[in-house]
Amino acid sequence: MTETQRETMPESPTPAVPVAPVRIGFIGLGVMGGPIARHLGHAGHTLTLYNRTPARIRRWREANPDIRVRVVNSPADLAEDADVVITCVGNDDDIAEVVLGPQGVFTTLKRSGLFIDHTTVSARIARQIAVEARDKEVKCVDAPMTGAQAGAEAGTLTLMCGGRADALAAATPIMQAYARRIVHIGKAGTGQATKMVNQIALAGVTAGVAEALRLAQAEHLDLEKVFEAISHGAAQSWQMDNRWHSMAEDRYDDFGFAIDWMRKDLGLALEEGRGLGLSFPVTALLDQLFADVQAMGGGRQDTSAIIRRLPKRGRR
């Protein structure tokens, strides 16, 4: 099995639901949003695009010449004729601007319309958007994702969703164009809270694999044989399967989930914990280690670059 296959293989797919083409407005053509929009276009949906950086739309159109799209100048223009609006932007301020701002999606999205947000943001802003959606009689789903860039490219993402059951029922056939696993966690904001849980666990496993690899290197072990010995038992993980070899080769730039994004996500988790009266000392330490790699110029590298924080020192 190749590395790409391991990265994108689902464990338990969500059964497909037939869907007729609809008019979709899509905002945010980054490394995750760009492939998602491509899958939606190939599924036959009519796409209208908006991006705060127009150059990204130009590059996306050049990369997808077979997909006809309409480009607009504001989120409000995008939502005016849409049945569904999907966002995949940066942070709380970004999503608040494009959805709730004076030229935001909710100024024009019709009653009974559907809004899906794939941005990783705070549970607080997700709940605020859900309240605004309810008042406007719009169905709303907060659906952060996991699966990394490879999952977005292959259409095999996992989505953790918050919102009403009727909203998820409406969103599921659309999201199946790019997701293999769609899990309804609960009410609005629970999708975002689950993403925080995911990121805490992911950061810990990534750091553990990095330290294990450094020990193997320091002992001058055959790294392939070590991987063969430990990757089929209790130590096995997605990170070990997909990042052991790339870390061993000092490759961090061409794939994966950037440290800049992980720090944003861990900040959300630490803030959520403080609001609940909880402290996460291991997560706080990992956040600092990621910050150290940022200071070394590795902010856009995959999170496995945390191993750069650990010196290579073997026996003399």
Backbone hydrogen bonds in HBPLUS format (Angstrom, degrees):
<---DONOR---> <-ACCEPTOR-->    atom                        ^
c    i                          cat <-CA-CA->   ^        H-A-AA   ^      H-
h    n   atom  resd res      DA  || num        DHA   H-A  angle D-A-AA Bond
n    s   type  num  typ     dist DA aas  dist angle  dist       angle   num
A0006-ARG N   A0002-THR O   3.02 MM   4  6.34 159.0  2.07 150.0 155.6     1
A0007-GLU N   A0003-GLU O   2.97 MM   4  6.19 152.1  2.04 148.3 156.1     2
A0008-THR N   A0004-THR O   3.19 MM   4  6.37 143.9  2.33 145.2 153.2     3
A0009-MET N   A0005-GLN O   2.99 MM   4  5.80 128.6  2.26 151.2 160.7     4
A0014-THR N   A0180-ARG O   2.47 MM 166  5.64 151.5  1.54 167.0 174.9     5
A0046-THR N   A0022-VAL O   3.04 MM  24  6.19 153.4  2.11 146.6 154.2     6
A0083-ASP N   A0023-ARG O   2.89 MM  60  5.26 157.2  1.94 135.6 143.1     7
A0084-VAL N   A0023-ARG O   3.13 MM  61  6.43 155.2  2.20 159.6 163.0     8
A0024-ILE N   A0046-THR O   2.79 MM  22  5.97 169.5  1.80 170.7 174.0     9
A0048-THR N   A0024-ILE O   2.89 MM  24  6.27 147.1  2.00 155.9 160.2    10
A0025-GLY N   A0084-VAL O   2.80 MM  59  6.23 162.1  1.84 157.3 162.5    11
A0086-ILE N   A0025-GLY O   2.85 MM  61  6.27 159.7  1.89 166.1 173.1    12
A0026-PHE N   A0048-THR O   2.80 MM  22  6.18 164.1  1.83 170.2 175.5    13
A0050-TYR N   A0026-PHE O   3.09 MM  24  6.44 148.6  2.19 160.8 160.8    14
A0027-ILE N   A0086-ILE O   2.91 MM  59  6.30 158.6  1.96 160.1 167.0    15
A0088-CYS N   A0027-ILE O   2.84 MM  61  6.19 142.1  1.99 161.1 173.0    16
A0034-GLY N   A0030-GLY O   2.81 MM   4  5.34 160.1  1.85 139.0 144.9    17
A0036-ILE N   A0032-MET O   3.32 MM   4  6.51 159.0  2.37 147.3 153.4    18
A0037-ALA N   A0033-GLY O   2.92 MM   4  6.12 164.1  1.95 157.2 160.4    19
A0038-ARG N   A0034-GLY O   3.11 MM   4  6.38 152.1  2.19 145.6 153.7    20
A0039-HIS N   A0035-PRO O   2.99 MM   4  6.32 157.3  2.04 151.5 156.3    21
A0040-LEU N   A0036-ILE O   3.03 MM   4  6.36 155.8  2.09 150.5 157.3    22
A0041-GLY N   A0037-ALA O   2.95 MM   4  6.22 155.7  2.01 149.6 155.9    23
A0042-HIS N   A0038-ARG O   2.94 MM   4  6.22 159.7  1.98 153.0 158.3    24
A0043-ALA N   A0039-HIS O   2.95 MM   4  6.13 130.2  2.20 137.8 151.2    25
A0045-HIS N   A0040-LEU O   3.32 MM   5  5.92 154.0  2.39 164.5 156.9    26
A0044-GLY N   A0041-GLY O   3.09 MM   3  5.40 160.6  2.13 108.2 113.7    27
A0070-ARG N   A0047-LEU O   3.08 MM  23  6.51 153.6  2.15 143.1 151.3    28
A0049-LEU N   A0070-ARG O   2.76 MM  21  6.20 159.0  1.80 162.4 169.2    29
A0072-VAL N   A0049-LEU O   3.13 MM  23  6.40 162.7  2.16 171.7 172.5    30
A0056-ARG N   A0053-THR O   3.00 MM   3  5.83 149.3  2.09 126.5 133.2    31
A0057-ILE N   A0054-PRO O   3.01 MM   3  5.33 123.9  2.34 104.6 118.3    32
A0058-ARG N   A0054-PRO O   3.20 MM   4  6.62 158.4  2.25 152.2 158.1    33
A0059-ARG N   A0055-ALA O   2.97 MM   4  6.26 161.9  2.00 150.0 154.2    34
A0060-TRP N   A0056-ARG O   2.87 MM   4  6.02 156.7  1.92 146.5 153.4    35
A0061-ARG N   A0057-ILE O   2.92 MM   4  6.11 162.2  1.95 153.9 157.8    36
A0062-GLU N   A0058-ARG O   3.02 MM   4  6.25 153.8  2.09 146.6 154.0    37
A0063-ALA N   A0059-ARG O   2.99 MM   4  6.20 144.9  2.12 143.1 152.4    38
A0064-ASN N   A0060-TRP O   2.95 MM   4  6.10 125.6  2.25 140.3 155.1    39
A0064-ASN N   A0061-ARG O   3.26 MM   3  4.99 136.8  2.46  90.0 101.9    40
A0067-ILE N   A0064-ASN O   3.16 MM   3  5.80 171.7  2.17 122.4 124.9    41
A0078-LEU N   A0074-SER O   3.09 MM   4  6.36 155.0  2.15 147.1 154.4    42
A0079-ALA N   A0075-PRO O   3.01 MM   4  6.22 154.4  2.08 150.3 155.4    43
A0076-ALA N   A0103-GLN O   2.95 MM  27  5.12 125.4  2.26 140.5 134.8    44
A0080-GLU N   A0076-ALA O   3.21 MM   4  6.21 133.1  2.44 143.8 154.7    45
A0082-ALA N   A0079-ALA O   3.20 MM   3  4.99 163.9  2.23 104.2 109.1    46
A0114-LEU N   A0083-ASP O   3.10 MM  31  6.45 154.9  2.17 147.1 154.9    47
A0085-VAL N   A0114-LEU O   2.88 MM  29  6.36 155.1  1.94 159.3 167.6    48
A0116-ILE N   A0085-VAL O   2.90 MM  31  6.29 162.3  1.93 161.9 167.5    49
A0087-THR N   A0116-ILE O   2.97 MM  29  6.49 152.1  2.05 155.8 164.7    50
A0118-HIS N   A0087-THR O   2.79 MM  31  5.97 176.0  1.79 164.0 164.2    51
A0095-ILE N   A0091-ASN O   3.00 MM   4  6.29 167.9  2.02 162.7 165.1    52
A0096-ALA N   A0092-ASP O   2.92 MM   4  6.05 158.4  1.97 151.5 158.2    53
A0097-GLU N   A0093-ASP O   3.00 MM   4  6.14 154.5  2.07 143.9 150.4    54
A0098-VAL N   A0094-ASP O   3.05 MM   4  6.34 169.5  2.06 157.2 158.5    55
A0099-VAL N   A0095-ILE O   3.01 MM   4  5.89 140.7  2.17 142.4 151.4    56
A0100-LEU N   A0096-ALA O   2.82 MM   4  5.17 141.2  1.97 129.0 141.6    57
A0101-GLY N   A0097-GLU O   3.19 MM   4  4.52 136.7  2.39 111.7 118.9    58
A0105-VAL N   A0098-VAL O   2.83 MM   7  6.22 152.5  1.90 136.0 140.5    59
A0106-PHE N   A0099-VAL O   3.09 MM   7  5.71 166.4  2.11 144.1 148.5    60
A0104-GLY N   A0101-GLY O   2.89 MM   3  4.56 152.0  1.96 115.5 111.9    61
A0107-THR N   A0104-GLY O   3.15 MM   3  5.70 162.7  2.18 114.5 119.9    62
A0108-THR N   A0105-VAL O   3.18 MM   3  6.02 161.9  2.21 122.5 126.7    63
A0109-LEU N   A0105-VAL O   3.02 MM   4  5.95 152.7  2.09 159.3 167.1    64
A0113-GLY N   A0110-LYS O   3.01 MM   3  5.34 148.8  2.11 129.1 130.8    65
A0112-SER N   A0137-GLU O   2.83 MM  25  5.89 172.1  1.84 153.3 155.9    66
A0139-LYS N   A0113-GLY O   2.90 MM  26  6.18 155.4  1.96 171.7 164.2    67
A0115-PHE N   A0139-LYS O   2.80 MM  24  6.08 154.7  1.86 148.7 157.0    68
A0141-VAL N   A0115-PHE O   2.95 MM  26  6.38 147.5  2.05 155.9 166.1    69
A0117-ASP N   A0141-VAL O   3.00 MM  24  6.40 164.0  2.02 167.0 172.2    70
A0143-ALA N   A0117-ASP O   2.76 MM  26  5.74 169.8  1.77 163.8 165.5    71
A0126-ALA N   A0122-SER O   3.29 MM   4  6.53 157.0  2.34 143.3 149.9    72
A0127-ARG N   A0123-ALA O   2.95 MM   4  6.17 155.2  2.02 147.4 153.2    73
A0128-GLN N   A0124-ARG O   2.98 MM   4  6.27 154.4  2.05 146.3 154.1    74
A0129-ILE N   A0125-ILE O   2.93 MM   4  6.11 162.9  1.96 150.3 153.9    75
A0130-ALA N   A0126-ALA O   3.02 MM   4  6.21 152.5  2.10 141.7 149.5    76
A0131-VAL N   A0127-ARG O   3.01 MM   4  6.29 150.4  2.10 148.1 154.9    77
A0132-GLU N   A0128-GLN O   3.09 MM   4  6.42 163.1  2.12 151.2 155.3    78
A0133-ALA N   A0129-ILE O   2.83 MM   4  6.06 155.1  1.89 149.2 157.0    79
A0134-ARG N   A0130-ALA O   2.90 MM   4  6.11 157.7  1.95 145.6 151.3    80
A0135-ASP N   A0131-VAL O   3.06 MM   4  6.35 160.2  2.10 150.5 155.1    81
A0136-LYS N   A0132-GLU O   3.12 MM   4  6.36 135.7  2.32 139.4 151.1    82
A0136-LYS N   A0133-ALA O   3.04 MM   3  5.07 128.7  2.32  96.1 110.2    83
A0138-VAL N   A0133-ALA O   2.83 MM   5  4.82 178.2  1.83 142.2 142.8    84
A0137-GLU N   A0134-ARG O   3.05 MM   3  4.90 161.4  2.08 103.9 109.1    85
A0142-ASP N   A0162-GLY O   3.01 MM  20  5.13 155.9  2.07 141.8 148.4    86
A0162-GLY N   A0142-ASP O   2.79 MM  20  5.13 153.0  1.87 147.2 156.5    87
A0160-MET N   A0144-PRO O   3.09 MM  16  5.88 167.4  2.11 167.4 171.4    88
A0146-THR N   A0158-THR O   2.92 MM  12  5.31 148.2  2.02 149.8 158.4    89
A0158-THR N   A0146-THR O   2.93 MM  12  5.31 168.7  1.95 165.6 166.5    90
A0151-GLY N   A0147-GLY O   3.01 MM   4  4.66 137.6  2.19 134.7 136.6    91
A0151-GLY N   A0148-ALA O   3.04 MM   3  5.39 124.2  2.37 104.7 118.0    92
A0152-ALA N   A0148-ALA O   3.16 MM   4  6.59 151.1  2.24 148.8 157.4    93
A0153-GLU N   A0149-GLN O   2.91 MM   4  6.17 162.8  1.94 155.2 159.4    94
A0154-ALA N   A0150-ALA O   2.98 MM   4  6.12 155.2  2.04 143.7 150.4    95
A0155-GLY N   A0151-GLY O   2.87 MM   4  5.74 121.0  2.22 134.9 148.7    96
A0156-THR N   A0151-GLY O   2.85 MM   5  4.84 154.8  1.92 142.3 146.7    97
A0155-GLY N   A0152-ALA O   3.33 MM   3  5.10 141.2  2.49  91.5 102.2    98
A0157-LEU N   A0178-TYR O   3.25 MM  21  6.39 160.5  2.29 142.0 137.5    99
A0180-ARG N   A0157-LEU O   2.90 MM  23  5.79 143.9  2.03 144.7 153.8   100
A0181-ARG N   A0157-LEU O   3.33 MM  24  6.66 172.9  2.33 149.8 151.3   101
A0159-LEU N   A0181-ARG O   2.81 MM  22  6.22 161.2  1.84 158.8 164.0   102
A0183-VAL N   A0159-LEU O   2.96 MM  24  6.21 172.9  1.96 164.3 166.0   103
A0161-CYS N   A0183-VAL O   2.84 MM  22  5.94 176.5  1.84 172.4 171.2   104
A0185-ILE N   A0161-CYS O   2.77 MM  24  5.60 152.3  1.85 149.6 158.9   105
A0163-GLY N   A0186-GLY O   2.89 MM  23  6.29 156.1  1.95 142.7 150.1   106
A0168-LEU N   A0164-ARG O   3.08 MM   4  6.44 159.2  2.13 153.6 159.1   107
A0169-ALA N   A0165-ALA O   2.94 MM   4  6.15 155.8  2.00 147.6 154.6   108
A0170-ALA N   A0166-ASP O   3.13 MM   4  6.30 147.2  2.24 137.6 145.3   109
A0171-ALA N   A0167-ALA O   2.95 MM   4  6.16 147.4  2.05 144.2 154.0   110
A0172-THR N   A0168-LEU O   2.85 MM   4  5.84 152.7  1.93 155.9 160.2   111
A0174-ILE N   A0171-ALA O   3.03 MM   3  5.42 124.1  2.36 109.9 124.3   112
A0175-MET N   A0171-ALA O   2.96 MM   4  6.16 165.7  1.98 161.1 165.8   113
A0176-GLN N   A0172-THR O   3.00 MM   4  6.09 139.1  2.18 154.0 163.4   114
A0177-ALA N   A0174-ILE O   3.25 MM   3  6.05 167.8  2.26 119.2 122.5   115
A0178-TYR N   A0175-MET O   3.04 MM   3  5.85 166.6  2.05 122.4 126.2   116
A0179-ALA N   A0175-MET O   2.98 MM   4  5.93 122.2  2.33 143.8 158.9   117
A0190-THR N   A0187-LYS O   3.06 MM   3  5.87 163.9  2.09 144.3 148.0   118
A0193-ALA N   A0189-GLY O   3.04 MM   4  6.34 157.1  2.10 147.6 154.4   119
A0194-THR N   A0190-THR O   2.97 MM   4  6.04 151.2  2.05 138.1 145.5   120
A0195-LYS N   A0191-GLY O   3.03 MM   4  6.35 147.2  2.14 143.7 152.7   121
A0196-MET N   A0192-GLN O   3.14 MM   4  6.51 147.5  2.25 145.3 153.3   122
A0197-VAL N   A0193-ALA O   3.14 MM   4  6.53 153.3  2.21 144.3 151.1   123
A0198-ASN N   A0194-THR O   2.89 MM   4  6.20 159.4  1.93 151.1 156.9   124
A0199-GLN N   A0195-LYS O   2.91 MM   4  6.16 157.9  1.96 149.4 154.4   125
A0200-ILE N   A0196-MET O   3.04 MM   4  6.29 158.3  2.09 152.2 157.0   126
A0201-ALA N   A0197-VAL O   3.16 MM   4  6.41 169.5  2.17 153.9 156.3   127
A0202-LEU N   A0198-ASN O   2.82 MM   4  6.00 159.8  1.86 152.1 158.8   128
A0203-ALA N   A0199-GLN O   2.88 MM   4  5.94 165.6  1.90 147.9 151.4   129
A0204-GLY N   A0200-ILE O   3.19 MM   4  6.38 161.7  2.23 147.9 152.4   130
A0205-VAL N   A0201-ALA O   3.07 MM   4  6.30 162.5  2.11 152.2 156.5   131
A0206-THR N   A0202-LEU O   2.93 MM   4  6.08 164.3  1.95 154.7 159.4   132
A0207-ALA N   A0203-ALA O   3.07 MM   4  6.24 163.8  2.09 149.2 153.0   133
A0208-GLY N   A0204-GLY O   3.00 MM   4  6.19 153.9  2.07 143.9 151.6   134
A0209-VAL N   A0205-VAL O   2.94 MM   4  6.21 161.9  1.97 156.4 159.8   135
A0210-ALA N   A0206-THR O   3.03 MM   4  6.25 157.2  2.09 146.7 153.3   136
A0211-GLU N   A0207-ALA O   2.99 MM   4  6.24 162.1  2.02 152.7 156.1   137
A0212-ALA N   A0208-GLY O   2.98 MM   4  6.15 157.3  2.03 147.5 154.3   138
A0213-LEU N   A0209-VAL O   2.94 MM   4  6.12 159.4  1.98 150.3 155.4   139
A0214-ARG N   A0210-ALA O   3.02 MM   4  6.28 157.3  2.08 147.7 153.8   140
A0215-LEU N   A0211-GLU O   3.06 MM   4  6.33 156.0  2.12 147.4 153.1   141
A0216-ALA N   A0212-ALA O   3.04 MM   4  6.35 161.6  2.08 149.6 154.6   142
A0217-GLN N   A0213-LEU O   2.90 MM   4  6.18 154.9  1.97 151.6 158.6   143
A0218-ALA N   A0214-ARG O   2.86 MM   4  6.08 159.6  1.90 149.3 155.1   144
A0219-GLU N   A0215-LEU O   2.96 MM   4  6.17 145.3  2.08 149.1 158.0   145
A0221-LEU N   A0216-ALA O   3.04 MM   5  5.41 174.7  2.04 163.7 162.0   146
A0220-HIS N   A0217-GLN O   2.96 MM   3  4.96 156.6  2.01 104.3 111.2   147
A0226-VAL N   A0222-ASP O   2.94 MM   4  6.24 154.3  2.00 154.3 162.7   148
A0227-PHE N   A0223-LEU O   2.96 MM   4  6.10 160.7  2.00 142.4 147.6   149
A0228-GLU N   A0224-GLU O   2.95 MM   4  6.20 158.2  2.00 144.3 150.4   150
A0229-ALA N   A0225-LYS O   2.94 MM   4  6.11 146.9  2.05 142.0 150.8   151
A0229-ALA N   A0226-VAL O   3.09 MM   3  5.06 117.9  2.49  92.6 108.0   152
A0230-ILE N   A0226-VAL O   2.97 MM   4  6.20 152.8  2.05 155.9 162.0   153
A0231-SER N   A0227-PHE O   2.96 MM   4  5.49 146.1  2.08 152.3 155.7   154
A0236-GLN N   A0233-GLY O   3.10 MM   3  5.62 163.9  2.13 116.5 121.7   155
A0241-ASP N   A0237-SER O   2.95 MM   4  6.22 168.0  1.97 154.7 157.7   156
A0242-ASN N   A0238-TRP O   2.93 MM   4  6.03 157.6  1.98 153.8 159.3   157
A0243-ARG N   A0239-GLN O   2.77 MM   4  5.32 139.5  1.93 144.0 150.8   158
A0244-TRP N   A0240-MET O   3.31 MM   4  5.05 154.0  2.38 123.5 126.5   159
A0247-MET N   A0243-ARG O   2.88 MM   4  5.85 161.4  1.92 151.3 156.1   160
A0248-ALA N   A0244-TRP O   3.03 MM   4  6.18 155.2  2.09 143.3 150.6   161
A0249-GLU N   A0245-HIS O   3.12 MM   4  6.34 133.2  2.35 137.9 149.5   162
A0249-GLU N   A0246-SER O   3.17 MM   3  5.06 131.4  2.41  91.7 104.7   163
A0251-ARG N   A0246-SER O   2.85 MM   5  5.08 171.2  1.86 150.3 151.3   164
A0250-ASP N   A0247-MET O   2.98 MM   3  4.85 163.8  2.00 105.7 110.1   165
A0302-ASP N   A0252-TYR O   2.87 MM  50  5.17 170.7  1.88 149.4 152.0   166
A0303-THR N   A0257-PHE O   2.89 MM  46  6.03 128.8  2.16 156.8 162.4   167
A0261-TRP N   A0258-ALA O   3.07 MM   3  5.37 121.1  2.44 101.2 114.5   168
A0262-MET N   A0258-ALA O   3.03 MM   4  6.43 155.3  2.09 147.3 155.0   169
A0259-ILE N   A0301-GLN O   2.88 MM  42  6.03 140.6  2.04 165.9 172.1   170
A0263-ARG N   A0259-ILE O   2.88 MM   4  6.10 161.9  1.91 158.8 162.0   171
A0260-ASP N   A0299-GLY O   2.78 MM  39  4.91 150.6  1.87 155.2 145.2   172
A0264-LYS N   A0260-ASP O   3.20 MM   4  6.46 152.2  2.29 139.1 146.4   173
A0265-ASP N   A0261-TRP O   2.97 MM   4  6.25 160.6  2.00 151.2 156.2   174
A0266-LEU N   A0262-MET O   2.78 MM   4  6.03 162.6  1.81 157.6 162.2   175
A0267-GLY N   A0263-ARG O   2.93 MM   4  5.99 150.3  2.02 141.0 149.2   176
A0268-LEU N   A0264-LYS O   3.10 MM   4  6.46 148.3  2.21 143.1 151.1   177
A0269-ALA N   A0265-ASP O   3.03 MM   4  6.38 155.7  2.09 147.0 153.5   178
A0270-LEU N   A0266-LEU O   2.84 MM   4  6.06 163.0  1.86 154.1 158.0   179
A0271-GLU N   A0267-GLY O   2.96 MM   4  6.06 157.2  2.01 144.4 151.0   180
A0272-GLU N   A0268-LEU O   2.88 MM   4  6.07 157.7  1.93 147.4 153.8   181
A0273-GLY N   A0269-ALA O   2.91 MM   4  6.10 158.0  1.95 147.1 153.2   182
A0274-ARG N   A0270-LEU O   2.98 MM   4  6.25 158.8  2.02 146.3 151.6   183
A0275-GLY N   A0271-GLU O   3.06 MM   4  6.33 155.2  2.12 147.5 153.9   184
A0276-LEU N   A0272-GLU O   3.19 MM   4  6.49 128.8  2.46 138.4 151.5   185
A0276-LEU N   A0273-GLY O   2.97 MM   3  5.10 137.0  2.16 100.5 113.2   186
A0278-LEU N   A0273-GLY O   2.77 MM   5  4.80 167.6  1.79 144.1 140.1   187
A0277-GLY N   A0274-ARG O   3.02 MM   3  4.95 161.8  2.06 104.7 109.7   188
A0284-ALA N   A0280-PHE O   2.94 MM   4  6.19 158.7  1.99 157.1 163.9   189
A0285-LEU N   A0281-PRO O   3.01 MM   4  6.19 152.7  2.08 142.5 149.3   190
A0286-LEU N   A0282-VAL O   2.91 MM   4  6.21 162.1  1.94 153.4 158.2   191
A0287-ASP N   A0283-THR O   2.87 MM   4  6.07 155.1  1.93 148.7 155.8   192
A0288-GLN N   A0284-ALA O   3.12 MM   4  6.38 148.3  2.22 140.1 147.8   193
A0288-GLN N   A0285-LEU O   3.08 MM   3  5.11 117.9  2.49  94.3 109.3   194
A0289-LEU N   A0285-LEU O   2.98 MM   4  6.37 151.0  2.06 148.3 156.7   195
A0290-PHE N   A0286-LEU O   2.90 MM   4  6.20 160.3  1.94 154.9 159.7   196
A0291-ALA N   A0287-ASP O   2.92 MM   4  6.15 147.0  2.03 139.5 149.4   197
A0292-ASP N   A0288-GLN O   2.91 MM   4  6.25 144.5  2.04 143.8 153.0   198
A0293-VAL N   A0289-LEU O   3.15 MM   4  6.55 150.1  2.25 144.9 152.0   199
A0294-GLN N   A0290-PHE O   2.93 MM   4  6.29 151.8  2.01 147.2 155.7   200
A0295-ALA N   A0291-ALA O   2.97 MM   4  6.30 154.1  2.04 147.1 153.3   201
A0296-MET N   A0292-ASP O   3.14 MM   4  6.46 126.3  2.44 133.4 147.3   202
A0296-MET N   A0293-VAL O   3.02 MM   3  4.90 133.9  2.24  94.1 107.6   203
A0298-GLY N   A0293-VAL O   2.93 MM   5  5.32 157.6  1.98 146.6 143.5   204
A0297-GLY N   A0294-GLN O   2.88 MM   3  5.18 157.8  1.93 114.1 118.3   205
A0301-GLN N   A0298-GLY O   3.02 MM   3  5.15 157.5  2.07 108.6 115.8   206
A0305-ALA N   A0302-ASP O   2.87 MM   3  5.79 167.6  1.89 128.6 132.6   207
A0306-ILE N   A0303-THR O   3.05 MM   3  5.95 155.9  2.11 124.8 126.7   208
A0307-ILE N   A0304-SER O   3.23 MM   3  6.30 178.3  2.23 126.2 126.7   209
A0308-ARG N   A0305-ALA O   2.86 MM   3  5.50 159.5  1.90 117.9 124.1   210
A0309-ARG N   A0306-ILE O   2.99 MM   3  5.60 157.7  2.04 115.4 122.1   211
A0310-LEU N   A0307-ILE O   2.98 MM   3  5.31 158.1  2.03 110.1 117.2   212
